């Protein structure tokens, strides 16, 4: 078999696998633009016959069949919680990663191992203790409570990722900058930070996506429209005997689109972060 034939077969197999992986997402997107009747039709209609924007109008309070679900409030909550927790997690993770990469201190290895082991605990296992502690602190059903949880979840990963990038930045660059008159702070921001920005950006992307898509903990810690996020708000489309599949799919698209846009905008940094494409010392 020639090399060209192997390449063609590889592309075909890859395309088929990716098509299977993307099929559920494609089904959700198509279902967001059709009626409940067409979604529930048996046998299933794969190609929509009549595309409509009525589902999106309904969940935002327009059109004839208005859905009484505060999607705009859920979107605002998700945005505030995700952006804030990502910013704080990246700030703490960046400083922590730099400290682990550049300095030696007692218990360094044990502390780093403890941080990494904390990532092995499933989020759902923390729901009960967090609920009890947050209840006693009075921060159940608040944006602050959810931000605090997401920050704690994302910090270990951001420390691990940024530590790897800062470790690949040669120490000589920092020392040379200080010899030329820079303070340690200026050497960090002007020399080391730009070289490690791919790792920091990819850490921020992962932290944002984790906060944006998380459901298990948010469903336990939020109750009202003041704190509910979009994934939790999806359950508002379910009733005792019926499910508004069209509205749920429309809201799912609203959840998916910002994440896709962010990923495409910063895909260069994301790929660099996944491959640890930093500077080699």
C-alpha positions in Angstrom: 0.0 0.0 0.0 1.4 3.4 -1.1 2.0 6.3 1.3 -0.7 8.3 -0.5 -3.3 5.5 0.0 -2.4 5.3 3.7 -2.8 9.0 4.1 -6.2 8.9 2.4 -7.4 6.0 4.5 -6.2 7.8 7.7 -8.1 11.0 6.7 -11.3 9.0 6.0 -11.1 7.0 9.3 -10.4 10.3 11.2 -13.3 12.0 9.5 -15.7 9.1 10.4 -14.5 9.1 14.0 -14.9 12.9 14.4 -18.3 12.7 12.7 -19.5 10.1 15.3 -18.1 12.3 18.2 -19.7 15.4 16.9 -23.1 13.8 16.0 -24.8 14.5 19.4 -23.7 18.1 19.3 -25.0 18.4 15.7 -28.3 16.9 16.7 -28.7 19.4 19.5 -27.9 22.3 17.2 -30.4 21.1 14.5 -33.1 20.5 17.2 -32.7 24.0 18.4 -34.1 25.3 15.1 -37.2 23.0 14.8 -40.4 22.4 16.7 -41.0 19.9 19.5 -43.3 17.9 17.2 -40.5 17.4 14.6 -38.0 16.5 17.4 -40.3 13.8 18.8 -41.3 12.3 15.4 -40.7 8.6 14.9 -38.7 7.6 12.9 -36.4 10.4 13.6 -36.1 13.2 11.0 -32.4 13.9 10.6 -32.6 16.7 8.1 -35.0 19.5 9.5 -37.9 20.3 7.1 -38.6 23.8 8.5 -35.9 25.7 10.3 -37.2 28.3 12.8 -35.9 30.8 15.3 -39.1 30.6 17.4 -37.3 28.5 20.1 -34.8 31.3 20.7 -37.5 34.0 20.7 -39.5 32.0 23.2 -36.8 31.6 25.8 -35.9 35.3 25.6 -39.6 36.3 26.0 -40.6 37.1 22.5 -43.1 35.5 20.1 -46.3 33.6 20.7 -45.1 30.7 22.8 -43.1 32.6 25.5 -41.2 30.4 28.0 -41.1 31.8 31.5 -37.5 31.0 32.1 -35.0 33.9 32.9 -32.4 32.8 30.4 -30.8 36.3 30.3 -30.3 36.2 34.1 -28.8 32.7 33.9 -26.4 33.9 31.1 -25.4 36.9 33.2 -24.7 34.7 36.2 -22.7 32.2 34.2 -20.6 35.0 32.7 -19.9 36.8 36.0 -19.1 33.5 37.8 -16.9 32.1 35.0 -14.9 35.3 34.3 -14.4 36.1 37.9 -13.3 32.6 39.0 -11.1 32.3 35.9 -9.4 35.6 36.6 -8.7 34.8 40.3 -7.6 31.2 39.5 -5.2 32.3 36.8 -3.8 35.0 39.0 -3.2 32.6 41.9 -2.1 29.8 39.6 0.4 32.0 37.8 2.0 33.2 41.0 2.0 29.7 42.4 3.4 28.2 39.3 6.2 30.8 39.2 7.0 30.1 42.8 7.2 26.3 42.2 9.3 26.8 39.1 11.8 29.4 40.4 12.2 28.9 44.2 13.1 26.2 46.6 11.3 26.1 50.0 10.6 23.5 52.7 7.8 21.0 51.7 7.8 22.1 48.0 7.5 18.6 46.6 4.9 17.5 49.2 2.8 20.7 48.6 2.9 20.2 44.8 1.9 16.6 45.1 -0.9 17.5 47.4 -2.2 20.1 44.9 -2.1 17.5 42.1 -3.8 14.8 44.3 -6.6 17.3 44.9 -7.5 17.0 41.2 -8.2 13.3 41.6 -11.2 14.0 43.8 -14.5 14.0 41.8 -16.4 17.3 42.1 -19.7 15.5 42.9 -18.0 13.9 46.0 -17.5 17.4 47.4 -21.1 18.5 47.0 -22.4 17.3 50.4 -19.5 18.7 52.6 -19.5 21.9 50.5 -23.3 22.3 51.0 -23.0 21.9 54.7 -20.0 24.3 55.1 -21.5 26.9 52.7 -24.9 26.7 54.6 -23.2 27.5 57.9 -21.3 30.3 56.3 -24.4 31.7 54.7 -23.2 31.7 51.1 -25.5 29.1 49.7 -27.4 30.4 46.6 -24.9 33.3 46.1 -22.5 34.0 43.2 -19.7 34.4 45.7 -20.1 30.8 46.9 -19.9 29.4 43.4 -17.0 31.6 42.5 -15.1 30.4 45.5 -15.7 26.7 44.6 -14.7 27.1 41.0 -11.6 29.0 41.9 -10.5 26.3 44.3 -11.1 23.6 41.6 -9.1 25.5 38.9 -6.1 26.6 41.0 -4.3 23.3 41.1 -4.5 22.8 37.3 -3.4 26.4 36.5 -0.4 26.0 38.9 0.6 22.8 37.2 0.3 24.1 33.7 2.0 27.5 34.3 4.8 25.9 36.4 5.7 23.8 33.4 6.0 26.9 31.2 7.9 29.0 33.6 10.3 26.1 34.2 11.1 26.1 30.4 11.9 29.9 30.5 15.7 30.1 31.1 16.7 31.8 34.4 19.5 33.6 32.6 16.9 35.9 30.9 15.7 37.1 34.3 19.2 37.5 35.6 20.3 39.4 32.5 17.3 41.7 32.7 18.2 42.5 36.3 21.8 43.2 35.4 20.5 45.7 32.8 18.7 47.6 35.5 15.3 45.9 35.8 13.7 45.1 39.1 12.6 41.5 39.7 9.0 42.6 39.1 9.9 44.3 35.8 12.0 41.3 34.7 9.0 39.1 35.3 6.4 41.2 33.4 8.7 42.2 30.5 10.7 39.0 30.0 9.2 35.9 31.6 5.5 36.6 31.4 5.5 37.2 27.6 7.4 34.0 27.0 5.0 32.0 29.2 1.8 33.7 28.0 0.7 30.7 25.9 0.6 28.5 29.0 -1.2 31.2 31.0 -3.7 31.7 28.3 -4.4 28.0 27.9 -4.8 27.7 31.7 -7.3 30.5 31.5 -9.2 28.8 28.7 -9.5 25.5 30.6 -10.5 27.3 33.8 -13.2 29.3 32.0 -14.6 26.2 30.2 -14.6 24.2 33.4 -16.6 27.0 35.2 -18.9 27.6 32.2 -19.9 24.0 31.7 -19.9 22.7 35.3 -23.3 21.4 36.5 -23.0 19.0 39.5 -21.7 21.4 42.1 -23.7 24.4 40.8 -26.9 22.4 41.0 -26.3 21.9 44.7 -25.1 25.4 45.6 -27.7 27.5 43.7 -31.4 27.8 44.0 -32.7 31.1 42.6 -32.3 33.2 39.5 -29.7 35.4 41.4 -27.1 32.6 41.2 -28.3 29.8 38.8 -26.0 29.2 35.9 -27.0 28.2 32.4 -26.3 24.4 32.8 -28.4 24.4 35.9 -31.1 26.4 34.2 -31.5 23.7 31.6 -33.4 21.7 34.2 -36.1 24.4 34.2 -37.3 23.0 30.9 -38.3 19.7 32.5 -41.7 19.2 34.2 -43.3 16.2 35.9 -44.7 14.7 32.7 -43.2 16.8 29.8 -39.9 18.1 28.6 -39.5 21.1 26.3 -36.8 19.6 24.1 -36.8 22.4 21.6 -36.3 25.1 24.3 -33.7 23.0 26.1 -31.8 22.5 22.8 -32.0 26.3 22.1 -30.5 27.0 25.5 -27.9 24.4 25.0 -26.8 26.2 21.8 -26.5 29.4 23.8 -24.2 27.5 26.2 -22.1 26.0 23.4 -21.6 29.1 21.2 -19.5 31.3 23.6 -17.2 28.3 24.4 -16.7 27.6 20.7 -16.0 31.3 19.9 -13.5 31.5 22.7 -11.8 28.3 21.7 -11.4 29.4 18.0 -10.2 32.9 19.0 -7.4 31.5 21.2 -6.8 28.1 19.6 -3.1 29.0 19.0 -2.5 29.4 22.7 -4.6 26.4 23.5 -2.6 24.1 21.2 0.6 25.5 22.7 -0.6 24.8 26.2 -1.6 21.3 25.3 1.8 20.6 23.8 3.8 22.6 26.4 5.2 24.7 23.5 7.3 27.0 25.7 10.8 28.2 25.4 13.5 25.5 25.9 16.3 26.3 28.2 
